[in-house]
Amino acid sequence: MIEKFRRVRIDSDLYELEIDGGKFTRVEFDRGDRTPEIGEGEWDAAGLLYMPTLADMHCHLDKHFIGERWRSRKRIDTLPNQLHREKELLASLSGTVEERARILLNLMLSHGTTRIRTHVDVDPELGLKHLEAVLKVREEYRGLMDIEIVAFPQQGLLRSRSYGVMREAMQSGADLVGAVDPGGLDRGIEPCLEQVFGLATEFNAGVDIHLHDPGHLGVYTIERMAEYAGQTGLQGRVAVSHAWGLGQITEAESADIGHKLREQGVSVITSVPIDRQMLNVPQLSSMGVDVRVGTDNVLDAWSPFGSGDMLERLGRLAEKCYWVEDEQLLGAYRYGTDKQLSPKVGDSADFVLVDAMNLEHAMASAPPREWVIVGGKPVAGRRFEGGLNK
């Protein structure tokens, strides 16, 4: 059936969008001369603003505490101590991993996020329990959310002797091989990277490594990751999450590592931290490095903050980079989507409708998502539960 959305605001004009088979088949000015009646498969946007759906490239579906009783946290002193506390807190939760994954996916969908990359804990103690639950939920949300899964040895790949269970995770359907702080936590950059890239090569998978290690320790690890990407033929399939060390070096040093990242197609993913230096997003992007954004922590063992709202996070990126001009605000939105900012015939009809003057205004204010549309059909948003034609 053909779906139509009337009076959709794109920039300063109103458009009618026609959708068939989940793709835009017609995008034209809405002249307001059509019958006012709304038929089956038609919706009146009444001037709400069009925005493409968002991609959250770093989250943890299995580790939030939404819906649980309050858990008190302690200031993070050392990473090993925090990992021990996280284990205890996760073991105390009443909800299942499946339930937690659904809760966070529904929240993210209501914010207009339709693509995510989630890191899922595996280790010899947990086995594949978390992964199996998230794989099951991924099937439930197929067609609504595009979900990539990183097998993630949170306790340290070498430190927790997780190579065997990581291999099982890749056999079971994980998409990327993860690790955390090969130097600072695992105390073995080379053996850790050898295992990670060995698994990625064996299973034709991507790589995404959490890297909190500071300064030149972090930078050296990133350089070695870029070299491994080239040696294994994984250019364009390797990512460094956080990469805090890149925010603790000079601009010249950042440019030097930026050239290596671009040459080997290594992406960097930031959660836009406010408690430490962030990698130089404007510089690296201008050099052609692929920079992505994720929300990361949402009410979990690491932080009581976080809403899972990528639009809010992109606004934080703009603030942190002092981007206030229109083109800068539009540029900030592009860090959170792999879609065009305006609909084109043939594109997938995945978009969000909000009450805002333009995309720049939406970036600055993060208004509620009124409708979230996937494949041409409303699936979430503030007006969704009350009836699709309201």
N, C-alpha and C positions, 0 to 999 in steps of 0.2 A: 504494500500500500504506500502511496505517495504521502509524505508528510509536508506540511507547510507551516512556516513561522512568519507571521505578518508583523509589520512595524517594528522591525529589529533595528536598533541604532548602531550604525557603523560610522565612526567619526561623527560628523554632524548631520548625517542624512539617515532616512529610514529606508529599509530594504525589506523585500519579501524573499525568503529563502525556501526553495523547494528541494526536497530530499527523497531519493529513491534508492533502495538497497543500501542504506547507511551512508550514502555519499551525496554531496551537493550536486544537483542537476540543473539548478537555475538560481542565479543571484541577480536581482534587478531592483531598481528603485521602486518603492511602494508609493504610488501616487495617490493612494487613499480613495480610488474610484471603484473599488470592488465592494461587493455586498458585505454589509456589516455582520451578517450571520457567520458564526464559526462552525464549520462542519466537522465531521469525524476526521481525525488525523490533522486538524488544524489548530494553531494556537496564536493568540494575539499577544505579542510581547509588549505592546503599548509603550514603545519607546525605550524599553530596557536596552542596556548596552551589551554588545557582543564582545566576548573575549574567548580565545581558544583555551581549551582545557590545559591543565598543568602537569608537569612531571616532577616527582620528588625522587631524587637520585640517591638518597641515603636515609633509610629509616630502619626500624627494628619492630616488626609486627609482633614478635613473641615476647617483648620485654616491658611493655608499658603497664601501669597500674590503674588505668581508668576503670572505674566501677568497683575498685577495691577500697577497703578502709585505708585511712591515712597511715603512711609509713614514714617515720622520722628518718632523716638522713644526717650523715656526718660530713664535714668538710673532707674532700679527698686529700689524703696525705701522701700515700704511695699507690701506684697502680696495683701491685699485688694485693695490698690490703683492701682496696676498693673492689677488686674482682672477688675476693672472699666474701665481702659484705653483700655484693650483688647476688652471689649464689644463695646466700641465706635468705635474702628478701624474696627472690624468685621462688624458692621452695615454699615460702609461707603463703603464696597467693592462693586464693580459693578458686578462681576461674581457671579453665583449661587454656592451653595455648590456642586451640581453635577458637574459643570464645574471644580471647584477647585479639586475635588476628581479625576477626569479623568486626569487633568494636572499632578498631582503629581504621580498618578499610572503609567502613561506613562513614566515619568522621571525615576521612580524607576525601571520599567521594562527595560528601556534602559541601566540601570546600572547592570542588571543581578539579581535583586531582584524579587523573585517569591512567597515569603511568607511574610505577614506582620501582625502585630497587631496594629490596629488603635484605638485610644481613640476618641470618638465622643461626643461632648458637648450636654448635656440635662439639662434643668432646667425649672421651671414653666413659665418663660418668653419665652424661645425658644420653649418649648414643645418638640415634637419629629421631628421637621423640619430637623435638621441636620441628625439625625439617619435615617429617611425615605429616604433621598437623598443618603446616603452612602449605605444603603441596596439595593437600586435600582442599583447603580453603581456596587456593588459587584456581582450582577447577570450578569451584562454585561461582567465582567471580569472573570467569572467562566471558568475554564479551562486554564486561563493564570496566575492568581494570586490566592493564597490561602489566604483569608482575614478573620481575626478574628476581631470582633468588641467589644470594651469595652464601655458600657454605662458610661459616665464620667460626674459627676456633678462638673464641673470646679469651680463653685462659692462656693463650699462647700456643702456637702450633708445635714448637719444640718443647716448650715448658710443660705442656700437658700431654705430650706424646700422642698427638692427635692425627698423625699422618694416616693411620689405618682407617679411622672413622671418617676422615676427610675423603679418602678414596671411596668409601662406601657412599658418602653423601653425593659425590659426583656420579656414581653409578645409579643412584636413586632418582636423579633428576635435577640437582642443583645446576645453575647456569654459569656461575663464576666461582673461582677459588679465592678465598679470603685469607687474611692473616692480620696480625696486629703487632706493631713495633718490633720488627725483626732484630733491631739492635737493643733497644731499651728494655724490652720484656723478654724476648727469646734469647738474647745475648749471643746471637749468631746470625749475622746478616746473610752471609753466603749460604750456609746450610738451609736457612729458612727459605730464601728465594729459590734455591735449587729445588726444594720440595714443592713450593707453590707453582713455579713455572713448569716443573716436570708434570705435575697433575694437570695443569692447564693444557699443555701440549698433548698429553695422553688422551684427554677427553674433549679436545677441540673446544676449549672453554675460555672465557675471559678471566681477568684478574682484577680484584679490587681490594687493596690493602689499607687498613686503618693505620695512619702514621701520625702519632702524637710526638714523636721524638723531636727534641728542640734543635734549633740552629744547624750547625754543620753535620751533626750526626744524622738528622733528618734529611738534609740535602744530599749527603753521600748515599743514603739508602735510595733516594729518588733517582740519583744518577745511575746506580746499579740496576734499578728497576727498568729504566729506559734502555740500558744496555742489554738486559735480559730480553726485553720486548723485541729488540732488533735481532738478537741471536736466535730466538725461537719462532720468529715470523708472526708474532702477536701484535704487530703495530696496529693501532686503532682499537685494541681490545683490552687495554690495560689502564687502570685508574688508581690514583692515589687519593684516598679520602682524608680530609682534614689538612694534611700537609702543613702543620703549624710551623715547621722549621722555615718554610718559604717566607713567612712573615717576620722572621727574626734575622734576616740578612740584608745586605745593602741592595740598592736598586740595581747596581751593576752585576752583583752576584745573582740576583733574581733573573736578570736578562740572560745571563750565561746559561743557567739551568733551563730557562724558558726555551731557548733554541734547541736544546736536547729533547725536551718534552715534545715540541712541535715536530721535530724530525722523526721521532719514533712513534708519534701518534698517541702519547700518553696523556690521558685526561686528568684533571684535578677537580675534586669535588669538595666544596666548602659548605659548612652549615652556618656560615656567617657568625662566628663567635663574637660575643661582646666582652668577654673576660680575658682576651689575649689578642695578640697581633694576628691579623688575617693575611693570607697570601695576597699578593698585589694583583687583584682581579683586573683593573684597567690595563695595567702593563702587559700581563700575560695574554689577555684577550687580544690586545692590539698586535701582539706578536703571532697570533694564530693558534695559540694553545687552546684546546677545548676545555672550557671551564663550565662546570655544572654546579647546581645548588641542591641541597637536601635539608630536611628539617631535623633529622637525627632524633635527639631525645624528646620524648613526650611523656611527662609525668612518670619517670622511671627511677631506677636506683641511682642514677647519675644526677638527675635534676628534677625538682618539682615543677619546673616550668615547661612550656611548649604546648602548642595548640594543634600541631599537624597541618597548619594552614600555610601553604606555599606562597600565597599572595602576601600574607603578612611578612614572611621571610624575605621575599623579594623587595618589599618596602624597606626592610631593615638593611638589605644590601645597598639600596640606593642611598639611605641615610648615612651608612658607614663610609660610602665612597663620595659623599657630598654631591650626589647627583640630584639636581633640582630642575634643570632645564628639560623641556618637553622631550627632546630627542634622547636625552639621558634616561629619562623615566621609561620611555618605550624600549630603550636598549636593555634596561634592567629586567623588563618582563621577559625578554628573549632568553635570559638565563634559566627560566623556569618552564619553557615549552619547546617542543620540537615541531610545532605547527606554525603556519603563517598567521600573522596578526589579523588578517581579513580573510573571509571565506572565498574560496575559488572553486569553480565547477570541477568536479572530480576528486576534491579533497574529502576525507572522512568528516562526517557531520558530528564532530565532538566539540561542544562549546558550552559556554556559561553565559547566563544573562544576569546582569546586575543593574542596580539603580545608581548610575554614575554619569557624569557629563561626557567623559571620554576615558580612554584607557589610562591616560596620565593621572586623571583624578582617581580612578580605581586603584592605581598603584599606590597613591599617597594615602588613601583612606581605607582600603581593604573592606569594601562594603559587604554585607551579607550576600551570599549567592542565592538568587531567587529561584533560578532553574539551572540544573545541570543536565545537559543533553548528551547522550552517547549513541552514536549510530542513528541520529535523528529522532530519538525517543527520550523524553524526560525520564530521568532515573533518580534524581535527588534535588535538593534545594529547599528553600524555605516555603515555597508555594507548592511543592510537589505533593506532600501528604494531604493537603487540603483540597486537592482536585486539580487535574491537569489543565483545565480550561479556565481557571480563575486568573 
